[in-house]
Amino acid sequence: MEFVAGPPARWHLNLKDGTLLELWADGYGIVNGAYEFSVLVRAAEEEQGQAHVSARTPSDSRRVRVAVARLATGSVQDVHTASRPSRDGACVCPEFPGSSAEE
């Protein structure tokens, strides 16, 4: 598989139990009561069989959206991008090495 939209974005999810989850995805949506994070990739048919393909492009059967994480909306307190403030001012979470609060 290869990324189609470039490197995925970095996301932080603050869970209601106090856990901070970091993941990488192109984006997310709410599907059946859950946050579903996904990436757009180019993948051979046999590779697609090993992943959860959530959408396909009609013009290219190898270009698909693959789910990388799914969490129930009821377990999530907050979702935000985790880019450095110099880029978009999004995150100052101190919990992860390399987060903008430490730099």
C-alpha positions, 0 to 999 in steps of 0.5 A: 500500500502507498499513501495517495494524499501524502503523509497522514495527519497526526491526531490526538483523542482525549478519552473520557477515562483520561487516556490520550490516544495518538494516531495518524490518519488523513481524516475522520468521520462519524459512522454508526456512532463511532469516530472512524479514522482513515487514510487514502491509499493505492493498494493491490486487490490482495492488500485490500483483502487484509484491511477494512476498505471503507470506500473506493474511487470509481475511476481506479479500483486500486485507490481506496479509503482504509479505516485505521481506527474506530472508537465509540463516540461515547468514549471520546471527550475531545478530538483535535489535530496534533500539528505544531502551533507554528503550523496551525495552532492546534495542539499543546498536549504535553503527554507525548514526546515531540508534541508542541508543548515540549518544544 
